């Protein structure tokens, strides 16, 4: 992980993968990985989890 350990906020999503970095919409990196495939996988999983969390919030 890079930067401070700030929690991600809904406005940070969707996350993007750029080479070996996972970054917020504004381009601020939140993690560095060993390879590009891992960065894409992490971004996809975090985006999917946030999507489910938002759906749950609206369905309650």
C-alpha positions in Angstrom: 0.0 0.0 0.0 1.1 3.5 -0.7 0.0 6.8 0.8 -2.0 7.2 4.0 -4.4 4.5 5.2 -7.4 6.6 4.5 -10.6 4.6 4.1 -12.1 4.6 0.6 -15.2 6.7 0.1 -18.0 6.0 -2.3 -16.8 9.0 -4.5 -13.4 7.2 -4.9 -15.1 4.5 -7.0 -14.8 3.1 -9.5 -11.2 2.3 -8.9 -8.9 1.9 -11.9 -5.8 -0.2 -12.6 -2.8 1.6 -14.2 0.1 -0.8 -14.8 1.0 -2.0 -11.3 -1.1 0.6 -9.4 -4.6 0.7 -8.2 -5.9 4.2 -8.1 -8.9 6.3 -7.3 -10.9 8.2 -9.9 -8.8 11.3 -9.3 -5.6 9.4 -10.1 -4.4 9.2 -6.5 -2.8 5.7 -6.1 -4.1 3.6 -3.2 -2.0 0.4 -3.8 1.0 -0.9 -5.7 1.0 -4.6 -6.8 3.6 -7.0 -8.2 2.1 -7.0 -11.7 -0.5 -5.5 -13.9 -2.9 -8.5 -13.7 -3.0 -8.3 -10.0 -3.8 -4.6 -10.0 -6.7 -5.2 -12.4 -8.0 -8.1 -10.2 -7.9 -6.0 -7.1 -9.6 -3.0 -8.7 -12.4 -5.3 -10.1 -13.0 -7.0 -6.8 -13.1 -3.7 -4.8 -15.4 -2.2 -7.4 -17.7 -5.2 -7.3 -17.8 -5.1 -3.5 -18.6 -1.4 -3.4 -21.4 -1.9 -6.0 -22.9 -4.6 -3.8 -22.7 -2.4 -0.8 -24.5 0.4 -2.6 -27.2 -1.9 -3.8 -27.7 -3.2 -0.3 -28.0 0.3 1.0 -30.7 1.2 -1.5 -32.6 -2.0 -1.0 -32.9 -1.7 2.8 
